[in-house]
Amino acid sequence: MNGNVQLDRDALAAFCRKWRIRELSIFGSVLRDDFGPDSDLDFLVSFNPKAGWDLWDLVTMREDLISIVNRDVDIVVKEALRNPYRRKEILTHREIIHANNNWMGNKNNIILPM
């Protein structure tokens, strides 16, 4: 099935400001041919060092992201990636979409293949 997943730039930028996210990336099936209508979106986040979020904050953060992208999401915290193989795989194949309060790219919205 062909289609698109649209990521709203303004909503994601506001999300990053609210949660003090230094860098927001996507990774996983959304960047591959096996992404489908029931696939979740995998996000890699790196926080401002003074953010200080706990596990309950991550639950709320996930709910916020779900409401923005209208599908299930997984959040992985970059600094918590301990497995060197998984870390390398994610960092090698991710796409940074927001960094240091700047939107990466020239489009208002990012449209990802589905």
Long-range contacts (C-beta under 8 A, 24 or more apart in sequence): 1-36, 1-37, 1-114, 2-114, 3-37, 3-114, 4-111, 4-112, 4-113, 4-114, 5-30, 5-35, 5-41, 5-69, 5-71, 5-111, 5-112, 5-114, 6-109, 6-110, 6-111, 6-112, 7-68, 7-69, 7-97, 7-109, 7-110, 7-111, 7-112, 8-68, 8-109, 9-103, 9-107, 9-108, 9-109, 9-110, 10-108, 11-68, 12-68, 12-97, 12-98, 13-98, 13-101, 13-103, 15-64, 15-65, 15-68, 16-98, 16-101, 17-101, 18-64, 19-45, 19-47, 19-51, 19-53, 19-57, 19-61, 19-64, 20-47, 20-48, 20-50, 20-51, 21-45, 21-46, 21-47, 21-48, 21-51, 21-98, 22-46, 22-47, 22-48, 22-99, 22-100, 23-78, 23-96, 23-98, 23-99, 23-100, 24-96, 24-97, 24-98, 24-99, 25-94, 25-95, 25-96, 25-97, 26-94, 26-95, 26-97, 26-112, 27-76, 27-90, 27-93, 27-94, 27-95, 28-74, 30-112, 31-93, 31-94, 31-95, 31-112, 35-112, 35-113, 35-114, 36-114, 37-114, 39-71, 40-71, 40-72, 40-73, 40-74, 41-65, 41-69, 41-71, 41-72, 41-73, 41-74, 42-73, 42-74, 42-76, 43-73, 43-74, 43-75, 43-76, 44-76, 44-77, 44-78, 44-90, 44-94, 45-75, 45-76, 45-77, 45-78, 46-77, 46-78, 46-79, 47-77, 47-79
